[in-house]
Amino acid sequence: MTAASAGAPGVVGVIGGGRMGAGIAHAFVLAGSRVVVVERDADAADAADARIQRSLAISVDRGATTASLDDLRAFVEAVVDPTALADADLVIEAVPEDRQLKVEALRRAASAVRTDAALATNTSSISIDDLAGALERPADFIGLHFFNPVPASGLVEVVVGARTADTLREAAVGWVQALGKTPVVVRDAPGFASSRLGVALALEAIRMVEEGVADVAAIDAAMELGYRHPTGPLRTTDIVGLDVRLGIAEELAAKLGPRFEPPRLLREMVEDGRLGRKSGIGFYEWSDS
């Protein structure tokens, strides 16, 4: 691996090395990009690096790449200093789903990169146009909504803002294809396509649990067996994170009305720290957290 694969950016920056950020870094490394992950402090950078290395090792063990683990490791680093993004062709913000955090991360990135570099956000619900309004180069900004777990997911939503350049939209589609994933292009709208539909199903499933219509396993089985969903809405909520689902629901409720109002049960579970796989327990118990 001496150069990026056709279609993949040569150097990719990722701001935030949590589960999503590490997964995004993993995907671009396998596509041949050199990846720089920026974290808030040294401990977080070390944790992000370890997270990515474990993920890469799994890909090597499973034969998902012909590269050796040592080769892959040479293509990724986790740092604290955002000036390490100076050579990046693309920087993707992957911090938690909070508008102010994202604006701050994107502004830090914008001050560090070349003027021809592209900026992207991994938001699942926050308006691309809203975030673009905080940037000096809105034409060079786009949404790249990855799905958890990134290595196994086949979809990336390419979210186009009102001021996103057509050339960037076309480039983004190529980048997603270079990752071996399918791009779905959507315009900036509340919840885009996937979050809006996914949250609607999840909220109704949670209400059914709250009302005692059926137990968790039965509700998931109804969608898995009856509608051929690979994973039921409650298990998917655990994988996504109940806190993430709550944040998206609140955002959609504010913009689209009470049909997206979060159920009481969802709020209670988040308050209790039952966030799903990331905390070890949600609607299910998880042993891989």
N, C-alpha and C positions, 0 to 999 in steps of 0.2 A: 504493500500500500504506500505508494509514493505520491499519489495525487488524488484529488477528489474524483468520484465517479461522475459520469456525464449527467449534468443536471443538478448535482448537489453543490451548494456553496463551498468554496475552498476553506473558509474559516467561519465558524458559527459561534456566537456568544450566547450563553444561556444565563439569565439572571435568576437565581434561585435554584438550589440543588436538592429540593425535596423529592417526593416520589415522582411528581410530574416532571420537574426539571431534569432529574436524573434520567427518566425515561426518554425525554426529548434528546438529551445529550447522547444517550445510548444509540438511538435511531440514526442520528447524524454521523456518529463514529462508524457505525456499520456501513453507512453509505459512502464513506471515504472522506468525510470532512474532518478538519482539525477543530476541536471543540474546546472552548474556554468557558468554564462555569464560574460565575462570580457570586460569592456568598457574603453575608454580613460580617462575619468574623472568622478567625482561624479555626475554631472548633467546628463551626458549621461547614466550613470548606473541607475539613478533614472528613466529616461525616458524609458530605456529598460525594467526595472522592471514593470513599469506601462503598457507598451505595452503588455508584456507577461501576466500580470494579467487580462487585458481586454480580451485577446484572450482565456485564460483558462475559464473565466467566461462565455463566449459565448458557449464553449464546454459543460460546465455543464448545462447551460440553455437549450441547444438543446438535452441533453441526450446522448451526444457522449461518456460519461464516467459515470461509477457508483460511482466514487470517489467524495467526496465533494470538494468544492473550497478550504476550509481550508487545506484539505489533500494535494491537488495539490500544494498549495502555499508553503508547507513545503519542497517540493522537488526542488525548484528553488531559486537561489539567483543571484543578479547582483552586481559585485564588480569591483574595479579598479586594485587591486593588482594581477598580474598574478601568484603569488605563490599559490593562491587558487586553481590552477590546479594540485597541487601536487598529488592528489589522482585520477586524471582522467584516465580512461581506453582509452578514445577517446577524442581528441580535434579537433573541426571543425572550421576552419577559415572562417568567413563570412563578411569580410570587403569589401569595394567597389572594383570594377573591375579594379584594378591598380596593376601591377606586383610588384612594389617596396613596396607598402603598404602590399601586401600579404606576401612577403618575410620577411618583418620586423615582421609581426604578427606571422608567423610560427616559426621564430627564437626565438621570445620571449616565445612562447609556448614550443618549444623544450628544452629551458633552464630551464623550470619549471616542466616538467612532469617526470614521471618514465621512465627508459630506455626501458621498455616493453610496453609503451603506444603507441597507434597509432595516427598519425596526418592525417588530411584530409583538403582539400580545397573545397569550394563551388563555385569555378570559373565556369563560363559558356563558357569560350573560351581560357583562358591562358593555355599554355602547362604544363601538369603535370610533364613531364621530365625536363622542364626548371625550375620549382619551386623546384623539387627534387634536382637539382644540387646545390641549395643553402643550403641544409640540410645535416647534418652529418649522418642521418639514412634514406636514400632514400627508403630502402626496407620496412620501416614502414610508408610510405606515399602513399596516394591514393586520387583520386577525388571523392567527393560525391556531385553531381550537383542536388540540390533541385530546385523545381519550385514554383513560386509565384502565388497564396498564398499557402504556405506550408501545412497548415492544410487541405485544400480541394484538393490538388493535389495528384494523385495516382501514380506518377512516380518519381524515383530517378535514375539518370545515375551514374553508378559505373565506374569511369574512371581509367583504369589500366595503369600505366607507365611501361617503359621498366624494371625498377628495383623494381617494387612493388612485394612483396612476395606473392606467391600463397595462403598462409594461410591467409594473410590480405584480399585478394580478396574474399575468401570464407567467412570470418568473416563479411565483409562489406555487402555481399548479405544477410546474416542472420540478420544483424542489420536493413537493409531496410525492410525486411519482417516482423520483429518485430514491425515496425512502422505501419504495415498494408498497405504498399505501394509496388509497383512492381519494382524490380531492373532490369535495362537493363545494361548489361556489355558491355563496348566499350573500344577499345584501345585508347591511347592518339593520337589524330589527330586534326588538326585545326577545331575548332567548335564542336568537338566530333560528335554526331549524331543529337541531338535535336537542338542545337544552329545553326548548319550549315543549316539544312533544314528550321527551323523556320525563321531565318534571311533572307534566300533567298526569301521566300514567302513574308515576311514583306517588304523588300526593293522594290520588284516589285509592291506591293500594293501602297507603298508611291510614286513610280514613276508614277503610274496611276493617283493618286490624283494630282500630280504636272503637269501632261500633260492634265488634264481635261477629262480623259476618262470617269469617273463617279464620283459621290460624295462618301464620306466616308461610309455612311450607305449602299449604293448600292454595293460597293465593298465587304464589310463585309457580306452582305446578300447573295451575289453570292457564297461565300465559305461556309457559314453556311447552306444554303438551297440546293445549288447545289452539295456540296461535304460532307455535314453532319459534318462540323467542328463545335464543340460546341461554339466556339467564333471566329469571323473573325480576320484576320491578323492585322487590324488597332486597333481594341479594345484590342487585345492581346498585341500589342505594348504599348498601354497606360498602361496596367496592369504591364507589365515587366518594363517599364520606357524607354522613348525615349533616355535618356542619356546612359542607359545600352545597348540598341540596337545599338547606334552609336559606342560605344566602341568595341562591338563585331564585327561590320561591318568593322571597321578600322583594327582590328586585322586580320580578315579573308582576307581583301583586301591585306594586306601586305604579307600574306603567300600564298594565292590562286589566287590572280590576280584581275583584274579590274571588274570582274562580281560581286564582293562584294563591290565596291566603293559606299559609302553612297550617296544618292540623296541630292541635294542642299536643298530641303525642310526639310529633317531630320536635317541637320546641322542648318538651320535657326531656327527651332522650339526649338532645344536644346539651342541655343544662347539666345533665347527669354524667356527661363525658362518654356516653355510649355513641361513639362516632362511626362505628363500623369496623372495617378491617384495620384501619390505622390505630385504633385503640384496643383492638382485640375482642370487642363485643359491640354489637349493634342489634339488628334483628336476628343475627346469628352469632355464634361464637367462632372466633378465628384463632388459629394456632400459629399463623405465619407472620404475625405482626411484630 
